């Protein structure tokens, strides 16, 4: 009886250890994904800011071109 109880405890301990390992892998994966999402968010923000700056410059150039066209006519 004691042998069976000891064996059962060992099996439970091994199962818990395997579950802990899986949870650690999951936690690491989630942490990595969160970091990647932060980096992607920053990259998208930089791209959007750049686009806004380019659109502002383009609007400025279009206004200046219209002004020149008006003077030439």
Backbone bond lengths (Angstrom), bond angles and torsions (degrees), N, CA, C in turn:
res aa  C-N    CA-C-N  psi(-1)  N-CA   C-N-CA  omega(-1)  CA-C   N-CA-C  phi
1 X - - - 1.459 - - 1.528 110.93 -
2 X 1.340 116.11 -44.96 1.457 119.02 179.89 1.526 111.40 -63.34
3 X 1.298 115.34 -38.75 1.463 119.82 178.76 1.521 111.50 -61.19
4 X 1.322 115.80 -42.48 1.464 120.22 178.98 1.522 111.00 -66.00
5 X 1.323 115.74 -39.83 1.472 120.25 178.66 1.527 110.38 -64.79
6 X 1.323 115.50 -42.17 1.472 120.65 178.43 1.531 110.27 -63.28
7 X 1.327 115.54 -42.74 1.469 120.29 179.25 1.533 110.43 -64.17
8 X 1.313 116.77 -41.15 1.461 121.14 178.82 1.530 110.81 -63.13
9 X 1.330 116.56 -42.48 1.472 119.96 177.27 1.520 111.25 -61.69
10 X 1.316 117.14 -41.79 1.462 120.66 178.48 1.525 111.50 -63.05
11 X 1.321 115.87 -42.22 1.469 119.54 178.44 1.523 110.89 -63.24
12 X 1.317 116.24 -42.42 1.466 119.63 178.39 1.523 111.15 -63.83
13 X 1.322 116.51 -42.29 1.461 121.09 179.47 1.533 110.69 -63.04
14 X 1.340 116.08 -43.62 1.469 119.97 178.47 1.530 110.98 -63.85
15 X 1.328 116.32 -40.76 1.463 119.72 177.86 1.515 111.74 -63.58
16 X 1.323 116.59 -41.71 1.462 120.71 177.67 1.528 111.06 -64.44
17 X 1.336 116.58 -40.04 1.463 120.44 178.24 1.530 111.20 -63.41
18 X 1.329 116.64 -41.76 1.474 119.71 178.08 1.530 110.37 -64.70
19 X 1.322 116.56 -41.38 1.470 120.17 178.66 1.526 110.04 -63.96
20 X 1.324 117.53 -40.55 1.468 120.86 177.80 1.527 110.89 -61.79
21 X 1.326 116.37 -40.46 1.469 119.85 178.38 1.518 110.93 -63.90
22 X 1.325 116.74 -42.80 1.472 119.92 178.93 1.523 110.93 -64.22
23 X 1.336 117.13 -42.43 1.459 120.26 178.31 1.523 111.31 -63.03
24 X 1.317 117.09 -36.72 1.462 120.42 178.52 1.529 110.74 -65.28
25 X 1.321 116.31 -40.88 1.470 120.56 177.13 1.527 110.09 -63.61
26 X 1.324 116.53 -43.15 1.467 120.70 179.33 1.527 110.41 -63.47
27 X 1.324 117.38 -44.78 1.465 120.75 179.34 1.521 111.26 -61.50
28 X 1.319 116.69 -43.08 1.466 120.65 178.79 1.525 110.75 -63.06
29 X 1.325 116.08 -43.12 1.468 120.23 179.46 1.521 111.21 -63.03
30 X 1.327 117.01 -43.83 1.463 120.36 179.01 1.520 111.56 -64.11
31 X 1.329 116.42 -39.92 1.466 120.53 178.29 1.535 110.16 -63.23
32 X 1.338 116.59 -43.35 1.461 120.68 178.41 1.529 111.08 -62.74
33 X 1.323 116.58 -43.25 1.466 120.41 178.81 1.526 111.28 -63.26
34 X 1.319 116.49 -39.48 1.471 120.00 178.69 1.523 110.24 -63.19
35 X 1.330 117.11 -42.29 1.462 120.24 178.47 1.524 110.84 -64.24
36 X 1.324 117.09 -40.39 1.463 120.50 178.33 1.528 110.91 -64.66
37 X 1.327 116.96 -38.23 1.465 120.30 178.34 1.522 110.94 -64.84
38 X 1.330 117.09 -39.48 1.464 120.65 177.99 1.526 109.55 -63.29
39 X 1.327 116.53 -45.33 1.467 119.64 179.99 1.530 110.89 -64.04
40 X 1.327 117.05 -40.29 1.463 120.52 179.14 1.522 110.71 -65.37
41 X 1.318 117.18 -40.37 1.464 121.43 178.68 1.520 109.98 -61.58
42 X 1.324 116.66 -43.50 1.466 120.11 178.21 1.521 111.43 -63.40
43 X 1.331 116.67 -40.96 1.464 120.24 179.51 1.525 110.96 -64.37
44 X 1.329 117.15 -41.04 1.466 120.92 178.74 1.528 109.99 -64.89
45 X 1.328 116.92 -40.60 1.465 120.41 178.48 1.520 110.84 -62.12
46 X 1.331 116.78 -43.82 1.466 120.48 178.73 1.532 110.04 -62.15
47 X 1.340 116.63 -43.75 1.465 120.41 179.89 1.524 111.12 -63.01
48 X 1.338 116.99 -42.39 1.465 120.11 179.52 1.528 111.59 -66.80
49 X 1.333 116.63 -41.46 1.460 120.25 177.35 1.526 110.50 -61.31
50 X 1.321 116.13 -41.60 1.461 120.39 178.97 1.522 110.58 -63.73
51 X 1.320 115.89 -41.12 1.468 119.68 179.77 1.523 110.59 -63.59
52 X 1.328 116.77 -42.26 1.465 120.59 179.26 1.531 109.20 -61.42
53 X 1.328 116.60 -44.20 1.469 119.97 179.08 1.520 111.14 -62.36
54 X 1.327 117.03 -41.03 1.466 120.39 179.29 1.525 110.72 -66.79
55 X 1.324 117.42 -40.54 1.467 120.08 179.06 1.526 110.78 -65.17
56 X 1.320 116.69 -38.07 1.465 120.59 178.03 1.521 109.94 -63.50
57 X 1.329 115.80 -45.09 1.476 119.52 178.74 1.524 110.56 -63.63
58 X 1.337 117.06 -40.69 1.456 120.73 -179.74 1.525 110.46 -64.62
59 X 1.326 117.12 -42.86 1.467 120.26 176.80 1.526 110.63 -59.22
60 X 1.319 116.62 -42.76 1.458 121.27 178.90 1.528 110.86 -61.56
61 X 1.326 116.87 -44.55 1.468 120.50 179.34 1.531 111.28 -64.84
62 X 1.332 116.48 -39.33 1.467 119.41 179.09 1.530 111.13 -64.60
63 X 1.322 117.37 -39.56 1.462 120.77 177.60 1.530 110.75 -64.53
64 X 1.309 116.06 -42.89 1.473 119.02 -179.82 1.526 111.00 -66.43
65 X 1.339 116.61 -38.04 1.459 120.55 178.57 1.527 110.44 -65.41
66 X 1.336 117.12 -42.68 1.470 119.89 176.86 1.533 111.09 -60.42
67 X 1.316 116.07 -41.30 1.464 120.24 179.49 1.528 109.86 -62.87
68 X 1.338 117.16 -42.58 1.466 120.26 178.31 1.523 111.58 -65.31
69 X 1.340 116.71 -41.99 1.453 120.63 178.62 1.525 111.08 -61.90
70 X 1.345 116.54 -36.96 1.450 120.31 178.88 1.525 110.47 -66.10
71 X 1.306 117.04 -39.66 1.466 121.44 -179.09 1.538 109.87 -69.21
72 X 1.323 118.02 -38.77 1.468 122.05 -177.29 1.506 111.18 -69.76
73 X 1.291 119.47 -32.13 1.474 122.06 -177.53 1.457 108.86 -75.19
